[in-house]
Amino acid sequence: MKLINDDYKMKKEYDFTGGIRGRFYTPKKISTTIRLDDDILLYLKKIAGLKKIGYQTLLNSLLREYMQKGSI
């Protein structure tokens, strides 16, 4: 099946210097259960309350930052 405007040609090179990495990436959320010490959970909830975000969102962002640093 041939499209009407099927005359598109690929360029040899594209300039992505103004591009934004991960712009259309949306991570899939998976429900899980973890066990945290009570002082850690209280701290996360306190900081999340000050930042006006959910504590699970805060935990997720902290883990993502740690992961991106390659700190293991």
CNS distance restraints for C-alpha pairs under 8 A (distance, minus, plus):
assign (resid   2 and name CA) (resid   6 and name CA) 6.98 0.50 0.50
assign (resid  36 and name CA) (resid  40 and name CA) 6.55 0.50 0.50
assign (resid  36 and name CA) (resid  41 and name CA) 6.39 0.50 0.50
assign (resid  37 and name CA) (resid  41 and name CA) 6.46 0.50 0.50
assign (resid  38 and name CA) (resid  42 and name CA) 6.10 0.50 0.50
assign (resid  39 and name CA) (resid  43 and name CA) 6.09 0.50 0.50
assign (resid  40 and name CA) (resid  44 and name CA) 6.19 0.50 0.50
assign (resid  41 and name CA) (resid  45 and name CA) 6.15 0.50 0.50
assign (resid  42 and name CA) (resid  46 and name CA) 6.09 0.50 0.50
assign (resid  43 and name CA) (resid  47 and name CA) 6.21 0.50 0.50
assign (resid  44 and name CA) (resid  48 and name CA) 5.90 0.50 0.50
assign (resid  44 and name CA) (resid  55 and name CA) 5.60 0.50 0.50
assign (resid  44 and name CA) (resid  58 and name CA) 7.16 0.50 0.50
assign (resid  44 and name CA) (resid  59 and name CA) 7.12 0.50 0.50
assign (resid  45 and name CA) (resid  49 and name CA) 5.97 0.50 0.50
assign (resid  45 and name CA) (resid  54 and name CA) 7.56 0.50 0.50
assign (resid  45 and name CA) (resid  55 and name CA) 5.11 0.50 0.50
assign (resid  46 and name CA) (resid  50 and name CA) 6.41 0.50 0.50
assign (resid  47 and name CA) (resid  51 and name CA) 6.24 0.50 0.50
assign (resid  47 and name CA) (resid  55 and name CA) 7.78 0.50 0.50
assign (resid  48 and name CA) (resid  52 and name CA) 5.78 0.50 0.50
assign (resid  48 and name CA) (resid  53 and name CA) 5.11 0.50 0.50
assign (resid  48 and name CA) (resid  54 and name CA) 5.67 0.50 0.50
assign (resid  48 and name CA) (resid  55 and name CA) 5.01 0.50 0.50
assign (resid  48 and name CA) (resid  58 and name CA) 6.22 0.50 0.50
assign (resid  49 and name CA) (resid  53 and name CA) 6.30 0.50 0.50
assign (resid  49 and name CA) (resid  54 and name CA) 7.29 0.50 0.50
assign (resid  49 and name CA) (resid  55 and name CA) 7.67 0.50 0.50
assign (resid  53 and name CA) (resid  57 and name CA) 6.71 0.50 0.50
assign (resid  53 and name CA) (resid  58 and name CA) 6.96 0.50 0.50
assign (resid  54 and name CA) (resid  58 and name CA) 6.35 0.50 0.50
assign (resid  55 and name CA) (resid  59 and name CA) 6.08 0.50 0.50
assign (resid  56 and name CA) (resid  60 and name CA) 6.02 0.50 0.50
assign (resid  57 and name CA) (resid  61 and name CA) 6.19 0.50 0.50
assign (resid  58 and name CA) (resid  62 and name CA) 6.16 0.50 0.50
assign (resid  59 and name CA) (resid  63 and name CA) 6.14 0.50 0.50
assign (resid  60 and name CA) (resid  64 and name CA) 6.08 0.50 0.50
assign (resid  61 and name CA) (resid  65 and name CA) 6.07 0.50 0.50
assign (resid  62 and name CA) (resid  66 and name CA) 6.21 0.50 0.50
assign (resid  63 and name CA) (resid  67 and name CA) 6.03 0.50 0.50
assign (resid  64 and name CA) (resid  68 and name CA) 6.09 0.50 0.50
assign (resid  65 and name CA) (resid  69 and name CA) 6.31 0.50 0.50
assign (resid  66 and name CA) (resid  70 and name CA) 6.61 0.50 0.50
assign (resid  66 and name CA) (resid  71 and name CA) 6.17 0.50 0.50
assign (resid  67 and name CA) (resid  71 and name CA) 6.68 0.50 0.50
assign (resid  67 and name CA) (resid  72 and name CA) 7.89 0.50 0.50
